[in-house]
């Protein structure tokens, strides 16, 4: 849920690294999935699971805020593709052809990120 929300936000801002704090992520998850998302669960998901496995990172100069890594993008797209035929999950028409381009783009965005801002837009 968290990574899907981060990916949706990143897709809306393709030229900069989307960095969100825990409370913003919490609001997105609660709104998108219509459920209560307690702070303890958010901490467990972000720090113990997603950050530990390299799917999200805390960018330098941002404190307790998180951004989706290229590995996280790969994971989101993998699951979107895997479950597309099993449910009503909506996937992009070009997903099969451009999965790697999304991953490379996220890596490029991270590479451009310096001193708390994107150096190229």
Buried (B, 14 or more C-beta within 10 A) or exposed (E): BBBBBBBEBBEEEEEBBBBBEBEBBBBBBBEEEEEEBEEEEBEEBBBEEBBEEEBBBBBEEBEEBBBBBBBBBBBBBEEBBEEBEEEEEEEBEEEEEBBEEBBEBBBEBBEBBEEEEBEEE
